[in-house]
Amino acid sequence: MIWFEPPNQIINWEYKIENVLSKNELQFIEDYVTANDYKITSAEIRSESDPVDMSYRRSDILFLDEIEVFTPLYNTIFEKVMAVNTVHFKYSINYAEVFQYSLYKEENAGYYDIHTDTQLRNTSGSTRKISFSILLNDPSEFEGGKLLFHSTKDPIEAEMNKGDMILFPSFLPHSVTPVTKGIRKSLVGWICGPNFV
């Protein structure tokens, strides 16, 4: 039997969930970061010619790797991702990498140039398949810092409010434009599974 999909469907790569985290969960993350700000480091992109290439990415990060502290948060987010995957992406996925708290600051025009989060096939046998970004502060608190997807000639902006989550395939090129005022705060992560075949 042959199954034909209806022609000319409008299929978006990205998928948005509004208010994925409660006010209490957002505050819990912020309180943790405040108490552990000494762990915040500059994100690094390394190349052969320059041990740290700051021309490609300028942001500060903190990995939320205290699993016993963040188990409820991980469970909440993973359940949402699994639900979206069932109806939208339909990938074989089975684990999450450690979530990353990210800061893009006005003081250094924080940004992240066009990039992807995966190479589709890794020698380990598994790869990132679904990436997500959750905006942790109100868009009125910063200018710039737009999350853009580069799947068409003209970039597509992910319009987000505080607590919103955008999910997208990890192979989709994306970027964050320079922050020109304030600080943009986000929680990002990657859901993984067997290599694409």
Buried (B, 14 or more C-beta within 10 A) or exposed (E): EEEEEEEEEEEEBBBBBEEBBEEEBBEBBBEBBEEBEEEEEEBEBEEEEEEEEEEBBBBBBBEBEEEEEBEEBBEBBBEBBEEBBEEBBEBEBEEBBEBBBBBBBBEBBBBBBEEBBBEBEEEEEBBBBBBBBBBBBEBEBBBBBBBBBBBEEEBBEBEBEBBBBBBBBBBBEBBBBBBEEBBBBBBBBBBBBBBBE
